[in-house]
Amino acid sequence: MPYELFIAKRYLQSKQHNGFISVIAFIAIGGVILGVAALIIMLSVTNGFSKEVRSRLIGMNAHVSIHRYYGDPILDAEKLIERVVSHKKIVAAAPVIEGKVVIAGENEMDGLFLWGINQESFPEVSDLPKHLYDSSRKLRLGVVPGAKHSGIVLGRHLASRLRVAIGDQVLLMTVRGMERDDLLRGITPRVHAFLVTDLFESGMYHYDDNFGFISLSKAQEILSLGNGVTNIHLRVANLDEASDIRGNLEEELGYPYRLTDWTQHFPELFEWMELEKWVIFIALSLIIVVAAFNIMSILSMSILIKTPEIGILRAMGSRAAGIRRIFVYQGVVIGAFGTALGCLCGFIVCWLQASFEIISIPSDIYIISSLPVDMQWVDFGVVSLVSLGICLLASVIPAQRAATLQPVEAIRHLA
């Protein structure tokens, strides 16, 4: 063991030998523990909420979507699907029709983002079945037995605003294919009746308040698309590779196809969540900075008390760099010990929350019943490095002061 580290350890020990570290050093370590643990917990909670939001947003939409320029329908959807699913990074594909219509309940009317979907293939690219009220998690979009109308699945908030429930009839009206003069001549939009067979609640207001789902064939009829579809939704194996997959497919398919991926759907929201994480990181890092000031105080007091001993060490031949390392080692030991315990405390708290859901939140407001936690080892590494860096910087200033003490002046304090 280097003599500098041995002396640093001795300086951290209590003179009364009733503990490994002195009380003031214990307080400094406590500050580092608190700061590191708070950072780990808050970053994990932020990751949990971000993951929950992302999974709900992306789960309802496509990882990658193929469509044509100018909104033209895709007429060779089956061949295109066979072509793209041959890529090993694409796990599923489904044809989808997207359009806008007017929906009317018995007393209310509103706009609706209408999706025509295939009951068999769409669940492979979407989490919609997980959010259905029906416990069987099966989409019922065909003609309902005992009724003459096809089924439609509506978002819970939209259904509430229209004052309709499962089993009620709604009307869809579209002006697709009509011209302005047709409306002036009194020609009314085409009207189609549907039966509400189920509701869904994804937890994302954007979907729950605006979207409805019907069968693919019925959507082709309503929107006069023949056998065409407007989009092909793809699900990829790794979300983080969606942008690269989109770029490769776009280059391969070429005009008239264009592709979008999930990062382009809500870019402002994802950028805001990332910015929020950085703000939390910077704000809570101030706790570690406060602990670092305690470390500076400890080392400054230690230098004042140990000034005669520093003079003796210098007189015995110890260089200024060696004296500097003694006090830097003290700060690093405090920082390392506090950082390690802080990471451990943060991990334990997050593990308990993830395993036993100790902190609950109102599920009727947030959809989820407990505080979400997502621990990432990158966060542990970054927090540890930042904590150790702050503690090291806090040790340098007083250590440099100790190194500049002259042996004769230091030894005078023995008198």
N, C-alpha and C positions, 0 to 999 in steps of 0.2 A: 504494500500500500504506500503511495507517495506520502511523504511527510506532510505536505500541504493538506491532503484529505484527512489524515489522522488528526492534525491540529484543528481543522474545521469541525470534525466530529466532536472533539473535546470541548470546543467553544459552544457547541449547541447543547451540551449536556448540562443538566441542572447541577448547581454547586452542592445542593443538599442531597443529591443522588437519590431522590425519591421519584424520579421519572427520567425517561430517556431524553426528553427535550424540556427546555425551560417553558414557563407559562407564556411568555410573550411570543416565543417561537410557535407554540401550540396555537395561539390566536391567529398568527399569520398563516399557518397551515390551514386552519379552519376557514379563513377567508378564501384561500385558493380552492379548497374543497367545495365551498358554497358556490363560487363562481363557475367552476367547471361543471358541477352537477346541474346547476340551473341552465347552463348552456346546452348540455346534453339533453336534458328533459325537454326544454322548449323547442330545440331543433327537431327532436323526435316527434313531438306533438305536431309541429308545423309540417313535417314530412307526412304524418298520418293524415292530416286534413287534406294536404295536397294530393296524396295518393287516392283518398276517398273521392275528392272532386274529380280528379282525372279519370278514375275508373268509371264513374257514373256518366261523365260527359262522353268519353270515348266508347264506353260500353254500349251506349245507345246509338252511336254513330259508327261510321266506317273508319278502320285504321287507314285504309287507302281507298279512294273512290275514282272510278273511271267514268268519264262522260265525254260527250262530243262538243265541239265548239258550236256556239249559237243555240245551244239547247236542242239540237237535232236528236231524234231518237236513235238508239243503237238497235239495228235490225238483225245483227248476227250475234246476239248475246251468248247463245250456247257455245258457238265456236270460239268466241273470245274468252269465255270462262274456261274452256278446256285448255286454251293456250296459256293463260296466266297461272292456273293452278299447277302447271307442270314445274313452276319454280319451287324449289325446296323450302324457301323462306315464307311462302304463302300457304296458310293452312286451310283456308276456305274462301269461297266466293259465292255471291248470290245476286240475282238480278233485282233491281228496285226501280220503282217509278215514283218520282217526286213531283208534286204539283201543289198548286194553291186553289182552294175552293172556298165556297161559303157554306157553312153548316148552320142548320136551323133546328132548334128544339121546339117544344110546344109553345114557348113564350119568348124565347131569346134567339138571337142570331149573332154569328161571329165569323171571323176568318179562320181558316184551318190549313196547316201544313199537312197535306195528305201524302202518305206513303203507301204504294201498292207493293205488297211483298209476297214471296212464296213461303207458304207455311212450313215446308220441309227444309229448305235451304237457309232461310233468313235467321233462324235461331243459331246457326253455326257462325254467323258474323255479328251477332248482336246479343246483348244481355236483356232484351225486352221480356222474354218469358220469365226471367227472375223477378220482375217487378209487377207481374200480373196479380190481380186480386184472386183469381181462380187458383186454388191450391194445387191443381193438377199441372199448372204451368204450361198448358197447351193453348195455342192460338186457335180460335174458332172464328174463321173469317168466311167460310162458305155459307151456302143457303141454310138457314136454321130450320131444323125439322119442326113442322107445325106452323111455320111462318113462310111467307113468300119472299122475304128479303134476305139479302146477304148480311153477314155480320161485320161490325166495325168495333175497333178497340180505341178508346179515347183516354187521354190523360185525365187524371182525377180533378185537377183544378179547372180544366176546360169543361168537364162534365158538370162540375158544381156550378160554374157560371151559367151554363146553358140550362141548369135545373133538370138534368136527365140522369138516369141511373141505369143499371143493367136491366135489360128487358124493355127499355123505352125505344121508341122509334125516332130517328132523326132524318133530316133531308139534306142532301148535298147538292149544291147548285154550282154550275160552272159555265163560264162564257168562252171557254176555249174553242177556237174555230169560228167564233162569231166576230163580226165587225161592228164598228161604232154605229153605222147606219142601221144595222139590224135592231139595235136597241132603240134608236130613234123611231123606227117603224113599229115599235111595240112588240117585237119578238122577244119572248121571255127566255131566260136561261134554262138550260136543260136541268131537270130535277130528278134525283134518284133517291129512293128511300132505302134506309139501312136500319138494322136492329142492333142496338148496343149489346154486345155479347160479353164484354169484359172492360175493365178499367186497369190502368197501370199507374204506378207512382214510383218514378225513378229517384226522386229527391232533388232533381234539378228542375227549377221552375220553368226554364226555357222549354223543356220538353213537355212537362206535365200540363202546361197551360196553352200549348199551341199545336200539339201533334195528334194525329189520328192514323190508324192503320186499317187497310182493307186488303182483300185478295188482289194478287197481281192481275188476274184476268179482268176483274171488275174495274180496276184502275185503268186498264187499257181501253175498256169500253167507255168509261166516263170521259177520259181525256183524249179519246179518238186517236189512239196510238197504233191501232192494229195489233201486230205481233211485236212491236218495238218496246224497248224500255229506255228510261232516261239515264240510269246509272247502273254500275256494277260495283257492289261493295266487296272489299277484300279484307280479310283478317290475316295479320302477319304473326309470325312466331315471336318476334321480339319487337316491342313497341319502339324502342330506341333506334331501330333500323328502318322505321317506316319511311323516313325522308329519303334514305339511300335507295330503298326499293322503289319508291315513287319515281325517282330520277332515272333509274335503270329501265323501268317499264315504259316511262314516257319516251325515252330514247329508242326503245325497241319498237313500240307500237307506232309512234310518229303521228303525223296529221292524218285524220281529223280528230284524233283522240287527245284529250288532255286529262291530267290526273291531279288530284289533291290528296293531302294526307292530314292526319289529325292535328298536326302542329299548326296548320293553317286555318282551322275551324275557329278557335278562340285564342289567337296569339296574345291579345292584351291580357287576358285572364292568367295565362300561364306565366307571362313576363311579370305580372304583378305579384304572383305567388312566389316567384324566385326572388324578386326585390324584397318582399316582406321577410323572407328567410334571412337575407343579408342584413336587413335593418335590425332584426332580433339579435343576430349574431354580434353586431357591433355594439348594440345597446347593452347586452348582458356581459360583453367583454369588459365593460367598465367595472364590474364587480371584481374581476381579476386584477384590474389596474389598481383598485383601492387596496387589495391584498398586497400588491407589489409595493405600495407606499409603506405598508407595515414591514415588509422585508427590508426596505431602505432604512426604516427607523431602527430595526433590530441590529442591522449591520453598523449603523452609525453609533448606536449605544455601545455595541461590542468593541468598536475601535477605540472609543473614549476609555472604556474600562481596561482594555488590553493594550493600551499605548506603551506602558513599560515593557511588556512582554514582546511587543513588536520591535522595540529598540534592542532588546537582548537578541532576538532572532537576527536582526540586521547586523549586530556586532559579531555574531557567530558566523556570519558569512552568507546569510540568506539574501538573495537578490530581491529587487523590487518586484520582479515578475512573480516570484514565489509568494511574497506577501499578498500580492493582488489575487493570486489563485486561491489562497486560503479563504478569503472572504467571498470570492465568486463561488467557490464550492459550497459555502454555507447557503447562499441564496439558491443555488441550483438544487441542493438537497431538499430545502424547504419546498421549492417549486415542484420537484419531481414527486416527493412524497404526497403533497397536496393534490397534484394532478392525478396521480394514480388512484388515490382514495376517492377523488371527485368523479372520475370515470366509473369506478366501481359503484359508487352510490347512485349515479345517474342510471347505470345499467340495471341495478336492482329495482329502482323505482319504475323504470319503463317496463321491465319484465313483469313485475307484479301487476301493472295496469293492463298490459297486453294479455296476461294469463288469466287474471281474475276480475278484470273490469271494475276496479275499485271505485273509480270516479265515473259516475253515470251522468248523462245529460238527457233532457227531455226529447224523447224520440219523435213526438208529434211536431216538434219545431225543427230539429236537425236531422230527422230520419234515422240517424244512427243512435243507439242506446247508450253508448259509452264513449269516453274520450279516446280517439284513435291514436295509436302510437306506431311509428315505423322507425326502428333504429337502423342507422346506416353506419358501417364501420368507417366510411370516409369522414363523417362528422366527428367520430371519436378521434381520428388521427389529426384532423385539422385543429380541433379544440385543444388537443394535447400539445401540438406544436406551438400554437399561439400562446398558451399558458406558460410553457417552458421558456418561450422567447421573451415574454413580458417579465418573468421572474429573473431571467438572465440579465436583461437590460437594467432592471432595478438593482442588481447586485454590482454592476460595473462601476457606477458613480462612487459609492462609498469605498469600494475596493481600490479604486484608483487613488482616493484620498489617503488610504492606509499605506499604499505603496510609495507615496511621496514623503512620508515621515522620515526625518533624518535620525540616525541612531542616537546621536548625542542628545538631541532635543527630546527624544522619546524616553531615554533612560533617566533624564532629570525628574520625570514624574515619580520615580521610585522614592525620591526624597519626600 
